[in-house]
Amino acid sequence: MTSASTIAAADAARLPIMLTELRLPTIKRTWAELAEQSNRESWPAERFLGMLLEQEMNERETRRLARARADSHLPPDKSLGSFDFAAVPAVSKAHVMALAEADGWIGQGHNLLAFGPPGTGKSHLVCGLGHALIDRGYKVLFVRTSELVQRLQAARRDLRLPSELAKLDRFDLLILDDLSYARRDQAETSVLFELIAERYERRSIAITANAPFSAWDEVFPDKAMTIAAVDRLVHHATILEMNADSYRRRAALPARRQRSAIEAQ
C-alpha cells in the first residue's frame, strides 16, 4: 500500500511541471515555503490558496509595469513627484493631478499641448503624466518628433506607412516631444499630419513645443495643412501655457554666484 508521505512527495514533484505549464512562475518559486508555513500553522486551504494567488498577481503587475515603462521610452527620472510646480505658477497642480488620474480624457482620445520657452519643464511634466498613466494601466510612447518623422518617412518610402501607423495605434498616449524642431526644410513632414489625422478623436497625443501655433508653418509643408493639423489637435485638448524662467538657467545661478564670490575675494 502506498503511504501518505509517498503520495505527498509525488504530488510535490508534479507541481513545478504543472505550474510551468500554467505559466505561474511566482507560485512555482514560492509555493513550497508557503506550504510549509501553512502546514505548520494549520491555515485553512482558502488562506493558503489566496496568498499564493495574491503573490502571483502582485509580481505579474510589477512585471507588466516594468515592460510598459521599457516600451514607453520615458525618461525614468521625469516623474510628477519630482516636478517643481512652484516654478511654473501658471500651471495648476490640481489640474495636472486630475489629468494623471486619466479623468476620461485618454479614453476619449483627447490631446494635451504644452507650450513655453526652452527649459521650463514641458517635457518633464508631460513625461510625468505618462508615468502616472502607465501606473493606471495605459500604454504610453515618448518620442522626439523629428525622430518619429524620420521613422514615418522611411516607412512611406518602403510602402509600409499604414502598418507603422498601426503599431503606434496600440499606444493610448503618444508623446511628441519638441515639435518645433521638426522642420519642413529638413524633411517632408506631411507624414506627421497623417499621424495626427489617423489618431484624431480615437487616440490621444501629447505635444511639447517652444513655438506657438502661429509659427507652425515652419513644420508642415503648407498653410492649409498647418491649419488642418492645429484644428484636429485643439478640437479636444488641454493646453498648458508654461511661461516661466528656464530650469537650467535657475539651476546655474547658484554656481555663478559662487564663482563670482570666489573671484571677488
Buried (B, 14 or more C-beta within 10 A) or exposed (E): EEEEEEEEEEEEEEBBEEBEEEEBBBBBBBBEEBBEEBEEEEBEEEEBEEBBEEBBEEBBEEEEBEEBBEBBBBBEEBBBEEBEBEBBEEBEEEEBBBBBEBBEBBEEBBBBBBBBEEBBBBBBBBBBBBBBBBEEEBBBBBBBBBBBBBBBBEBBEEEEBEEBBEEBBEBBBBBBBBBBBBEBEEBEBBBBBBBBEBBBEEBBBBBBBBBEBEEBBBBBBEEEBBBBBBEBBEEBBBEBBBEBEBBEEEEEEEEEEEEEEEEEE
